[in-house]
C-alpha cells in the first residue's frame, strides 16, 4: 500500500504496553508507577490504592522485578522493545507508509509517536494496539491515552482505531503456522496450553469481553491445528493481588497437567504480540520449574509471533482493511 499523493497522507501508530528503559530498580519503579496508576488497570479508589502502591508495592516489587528483567534483557534492550522496533521497521517497509511506535506507559510515548507522524505530514492515523483480544485494561487504555494526549493539540488527525483481531483469519493462520513450525522441528507434545494474560474476574462480570475473545482464539486455533480439545486448553497468567481473577490459573493448570501424567507440555501465549518478561521469565522459567517439580519431563515455550513474516503480513492486512478509502 503506497500513498497516492503527499496530500492527506496516512500513517500507522503501533502501540504496545511498554517496558522499563533499563533493567534497574529505579527504571522499573518509574514504569510500574505509571502503569499501576492507570484506573483502567487498577480501578480501586485512589485514596485507598495510592498509599498501598507507593508505600508497599513499588518499594518491595521494583528491585525484585528489576532482577527478573535483568535475566531476560537482550543486547539491544528489553525484549518487548527490541521486537516491537523490528515490527515497526518491517511493517513500514512492507507497506511503504510511515509507521511509528508508541507505548501506553514509558517510552517512546504515544504522544511522541503521534507527533512524529504529524511531522511526516500524516494527517490521518490508524492506531493499531497490538492486543488481539480486547480488554479494558489494554486496548481501552490505549484509546484513553490517545484521547488524553490529543487534548493538548489545537489540531488533531483523522483517526481510526483497531479494536481487536482475535478471530482474524491471518492471525489464526500465523499462530497455527508458528506452532506447526515448532512441532516440525521438535516433535509434538502430549498437551498444548494457551496461556493468556489474566484480568480480575470482576472486570469480565462488568462487561469486559476479554475471556470470550480468548475462548474464541483458542477454539479457532484448535480447529486450525486439528488438535483434539482433550489435548489442548487455555488458562490465565500474571495474577496480581488478592482479588479473584479469571480462571483457570496457568501455574495451577500446569501443575495439575504434570500430576495427571502429561510428560511433555508446550505452552504458547497468544495474547502477547511479542516475547517479554511475562513469557520469557514467568512462563519459560517459573512455570517450567513448576511443571518439572510436579513430575513433568519436558516443557517448551513456543515463541510469540514477534517479527515473524506471517505476523507482519497479518498486520499489513489489518492496516489495508482499516485504511480503505484513505
C-alpha positions in Angstrom: 0.0 0.0 0.0 1.5 3.3 -1.0 0.4 6.9 -0.7 -1.3 8.3 -3.8 0.0 11.8 -3.1 1.5 13.9 -0.4 -1.9 15.4 0.5 -3.9 13.6 3.1 -1.1 11.2 4.0 -1.9 8.5 6.5 0.4 6.6 8.8 0.1 3.9 11.5 0.8 4.1 15.2 1.7 0.7 16.6 1.0 0.5 20.3 2.1 -1.9 23.0 2.0 -1.8 26.8 5.6 -0.6 27.4 8.7 -1.6 29.3 11.3 0.0 31.6 14.0 2.0 29.9 16.6 -0.2 31.7 16.7 -3.2 34.0 17.3 -1.1 37.1 15.1 -0.7 40.2 14.7 3.0 39.6 13.6 2.5 36.0 11.3 -0.4 36.9 9.7 1.8 39.7 9.0 4.6 37.2 7.4 2.2 34.8 5.3 0.3 37.3 4.2 3.6 38.9 2.8 4.9 35.6 1.3 1.5 34.7 -0.4 0.8 38.1 -1.7 4.4 38.4 -4.0 3.8 35.4 -7.6 3.3 36.5 -8.2 1.1 33.5 -5.7 -1.3 35.1 -6.5 -0.9 38.8 -9.8 0.7 39.5 -9.6 1.0 43.3 -10.4 4.3 45.0 -7.3 6.5 44.7 -7.1 7.4 48.4 -7.0 3.7 49.2 -4.8 2.5 46.3 -2.1 5.2 46.1 -0.7 4.7 49.7 -0.6 1.0 49.1 1.1 1.4 45.7 3.7 3.9 46.9 4.2 2.7 50.4 4.3 -1.0 49.9 4.1 -2.3 46.3 6.6 -0.1 44.5 9.4 -0.2 47.1 9.1 -4.0 47.5 8.4 -5.1 44.0 10.7 -2.8 42.0 14.0 -4.4 43.0 12.6 -7.9 42.5 11.1 -7.1 39.1 14.4 -5.4 38.1 16.2 -8.7 38.7 13.7 -10.6 36.5 14.2 -8.1 33.7 18.0 -8.5 34.0 17.5 -12.2 33.4 15.8 -11.7 30.0 17.4 -8.4 28.8 18.9 -8.6 25.3 22.0 -6.8 24.0 19.7 -4.3 22.2 17.5 -3.8 25.3 14.2 -5.0 26.6 12.8 -7.9 24.5 9.4 -6.2 24.2 11.1 -3.1 22.8 13.5 -5.0 20.5 10.8 -7.0 18.9 8.4 -4.0 18.7 11.0 -2.0 16.9 11.6 -4.8 14.4 7.8 -5.0 13.8 7.7 -1.2 13.2 10.5 -1.3 10.7 9.3 -4.3 8.8 5.7 -3.2 8.6 6.7 0.3 7.3 8.9 -1.3 4.7 6.2 -3.7 3.6 3.5 -1.1 3.3 5.6 1.9 2.1 4.0 4.2 4.6 5.1 5.9 7.9 4.8 3.6 10.9 5.6 4.8 14.4 5.8 3.1 17.7 4.2 4.3 20.9 3.8 2.7 24.3 0.9 3.2 26.7 3.4 3.5 29.5 7.0 4.6 29.3 9.0 5.4 26.2 8.5 6.0 23.3 5.2 7.6 24.3 2.0 7.7 22.3 2.4 11.4 22.1 5.9 11.2 20.6 4.6 8.7 18.0 1.6 10.9 17.0 3.9 14.0 16.9 6.4 12.1 14.6 3.5 11.1 12.3 2.4 14.7 12.2 5.9 15.9 11.4 6.0 13.4 8.5 2.8 15.0 7.1 0.4 12.3 8.2 -3.0 13.9 8.9 -4.7 10.5 9.0 -3.7 7.9 11.6 -4.6 4.3 12.1 -4.0 3.4 15.8 -3.1 -0.4 16.0 -3.0 -1.7 19.6 -1.1 -5.0 19.4 -3.7 -6.7 21.6 -5.5 -9.4 19.6 -8.1 -9.9 22.4 -9.9 -6.7 23.5 -9.7 -5.7 27.2 -10.5 -2.5 29.1 -7.1 -3.0 30.7 -5.2 -2.9 27.4 -7.0 -1.7 24.3 -9.2 0.7 26.1 -6.2 2.1 27.9 -4.7 2.9 24.6 -7.8 4.7 23.5 -7.8 6.8 26.7 -4.1 7.7 26.3 -4.6 8.8 22.7 -7.6 11.0 23.6 -5.7 12.4 26.6 -2.6 13.4 24.7 -4.5 14.9 21.8 -6.3 17.2 24.2 -3.0 19.2 24.2 -3.2 19.8 20.4 -5.1 22.5 18.6 -5.5 20.3 15.6 -6.0 16.6 15.7 -5.5 14.0 13.0 -8.4 12.0 11.5 -8.3 8.8 13.5 -9.2 5.1 13.0 -8.7 2.6 15.7 -8.3 -1.2 15.6 -10.5 -2.6 18.4 -9.4 -6.3 18.3 -8.4 -9.0 15.9 -8.7 -12.2 18.0 -10.5 -14.1 15.2 -8.8 -12.6 12.1 -8.0 -15.4 9.7 -4.5 -14.2 9.2 -3.9 -14.0 12.9 -5.1 -17.5 13.5 -3.1 -18.7 10.5 0.1 -17.0 11.8 -0.4 -18.7 15.2 -1.1 -22.1 13.7 2.0 -21.7 11.4 4.2 -20.9 14.3 3.1 -23.9 16.3 3.4 -26.2 13.2 6.9 -24.9 12.6 7.9 -25.6 16.2 6.5 -29.1 16.1 8.2 -29.9 12.8 11.5 -29.1 14.5 10.9 -30.5 18.0 8.1 -33.1 17.6 4.5 -32.9 19.0 3.8 -32.6 22.8 1.4 -34.6 24.9 -0.5 -31.3 25.5 -0.7 -27.7 24.3 -1.7 -25.0 26.7 -2.6 -21.5 25.6 -1.8 -19.1 28.4 -3.4 -15.6 28.3 -2.7 -12.6 30.5 -5.2 -12.5 33.3 -7.6 -9.8 34.4 -9.8 -9.5 37.5 -12.9 -11.6 37.2 -15.0 -8.6 38.2 -14.0 -6.8 35.0 -15.4 -9.6 32.9 -18.5 -9.7 35.1 -19.0 -6.0 34.4 -18.8 -6.4 30.6 -15.2 -6.8 29.5 -15.4 -9.3 26.6 -11.8 -10.4 27.0 -12.5 -14.0 28.1 -14.9 -14.5 25.2 -12.2 -13.3 22.9 -9.6 -15.7 24.4 -12.0 -18.6 24.2 -12.6 -17.7 20.5 -8.9 -17.6 19.6 -8.3 -20.9 21.4 -11.2 -22.6 19.6 -10.2 -21.3 16.2 -6.6 -22.3 16.8 -7.6 -25.8 17.8 -9.5 -26.1 14.6 -6.6 -24.8 12.5 -4.3 -27.3 14.2 -6.8 -30.1 14.0 -5.9 -30.6 17.7 -8.3 -32.7 19.9 -9.6 -30.5 22.7 -8.7 -33.1 25.3 -5.1 -32.4 24.4 -5.4 -28.6 24.4 -6.8 -25.9 26.7 -6.4 -22.4 27.9 -5.5 -20.6 31.2 -4.6 -17.2 32.6 -1.3 -16.0 33.9 0.3 -13.0 35.6 -2.2 -12.9 38.5 -1.7 -9.9 40.8 -3.1 -9.1 44.3 -5.7 -10.9 46.3 -8.8 -10.4 44.2 -10.2 -13.3 42.2 -9.0 -13.3 38.5 -10.2 -15.2 35.5 -9.6 -18.9 36.0 -8.1 -21.4 35.5 -4.7 -20.0 36.6 -1.8 -21.0 34.4 0.5 -22.1 37.3 -2.1 -24.4 38.8 -3.1 -25.8 35.4 0.5 -26.7 34.6 0.9 -28.4 38.0 -2.3 -30.4 37.5 -1.3 -31.5 34.0 2.0 -32.8 35.3 0.3 -34.7 38.1 -2.2 -36.2 35.6 0.7 -37.8 33.6 1.5 -35.2 30.9 5.2 -35.7 30.2 5.8 -33.1 27.5 3.9 -29.8 27.7 4.1 -27.0 25.2 2.9 -23.5 26.2 2.1 -20.6 23.9 0.9 -17.1 24.8 -1.5 -15.9 22.0 -2.4 -12.6 23.8 1.2 -11.3 23.6 2.3 -10.0 20.3 6.0 -10.1 21.3 8.0 -12.1 23.8 8.5 -10.2 27.0 9.0 -10.6 30.8 5.7 -12.5 31.1 6.6 -15.1 28.5 10.4 -15.4 28.8 10.6 -15.4 32.6 7.2 -16.2 34.0 6.4 -19.0 31.6 9.7 -20.2 30.3 11.4 -20.2 33.7 8.9 -20.1 36.6 6.2 -22.3 35.0 8.8 -24.7 33.6 10.1 -25.2 37.2 6.5 -25.9 38.4 6.0 -28.5 35.7 9.2 -30.4 36.3 8.8 -30.4 40.1 5.3 -31.8 39.7 6.6 -34.8 37.6 6.7 -33.5 34.1 9.7 -34.3 31.9 9.8 -31.7 29.1 8.5 -28.2 28.9 8.6 -25.8 25.9 7.6 -22.2 25.4 6.5 -21.7 21.8 7.8 -18.2 21.0 5.4 -15.3 20.4 4.8 -14.2 16.8 7.3 -11.3 17.3 8.6 -10.2 13.8 7.7 -13.5 12.1 6.9 -12.7 8.4 3.4 -14.1 8.8 2.8 -11.7 11.7 3.9 -8.8 9.7 1.7 -9.9 6.8 -1.2 -10.1 9.2 -0.6 -6.5 10.5 -0.4 -5.3 6.9 -3.7 -7.0 6.1 -5.2 -5.2 9.2 -3.9 -1.9 8.0 -5.2 -2.3 4.5 -8.6 -3.4 5.8 -8.9 -0.4 8.2 -7.4 2.2 5.8 -9.8 1.6 2.9 -10.9 4.9 1.4 -7.7 6.7 2.6 
